[in-house]
Amino acid sequence: MRQKYEHPRDCNCLGRRNFLNMAGSASALGLAGAGGFLAPAYADALSKAQRDRMTPDQIIQVMKNGNQRFRRGERKERNYLREQKASASGQYPAAALLTCIDSRAPAEVIMDLGIGDIFNCRVAGNVENADILGSLEFACKLAGAKVVLVMGHTACGAIKGAIDNAELGNLTGLLSKIKPAVEATKYAGERSAKNYDFVNAVARTNVEMTVANIRKGSPILAELESKDSIDIAGAMYNLETGAVEFLA
């Protein structure tokens, strides 16, 4: 199992990017002489060399730290125009996320990330299909991302729809992918869409099942994870508190 590292609080000098700031120096990470990070670079986009030095655990920690800043109202000052220009000739995202389309849960904002930091697949209920799996395989196997993160959220409308057996055009088929999570969720109370505790319990189960389905449905990603090249993980975002909980 990889060792978890504590990252020092980053500084606000020269508009350095979030991933570079949170990485810290090699000595602060205890990685000096072991292929760890160099001193923070003065750049507006994550480079391939900088991304490749990061471990999956360090990338997840960067996202955790960014969410902590977001919750404190201390998000980094950034220049999106510089980020756009710096990343125009190439992209080296550190992670690929599968998240819901809910307008209140934009991953880049709630984890204080910038242009070029992550790939983000968004679909109601954060469920996987063949196209999503292909996108994640591209992100990790070809583009070099080191984390696949499935992030659900509280009070999810897609989860409520699946619980209520809602039917509407193509949405019917999408919600059918969530219904196994409804059935698999163990809950002693009222099992209805009006009970938000149950809705949130199903959302968590749905994340866990989607993570398992990604491993099952993509031998490519499963092999990368077995070699410790990537982590496939889950998370839940709380709409009320702004906290992202990373699931074990």
Buried (B, 14 or more C-beta within 10 A) or exposed (E): EEEEBEBEEBEEEEBBBBBBBBBBBBEBBEBEEEEBBEEBBEBBBBBEEBBEBBBBBBBBBBBBBBBBBBBEEEBBEBEEEBBBEBBEEEBBBBBBBBBBEBEEBBBBEBBBBBBBBBBBBBBBBBBBBEEBBEBBBBBBBEBBBBBBBBBBBBBBBBBBBBBEEBEEEEBEEBBEBBBBBBEEBEEEEEBEBEBEEBBBBBBBBBBBBBBEBBBEBBEBBBEBBEEEBBBBBBBBBBBEEBBBBBBE
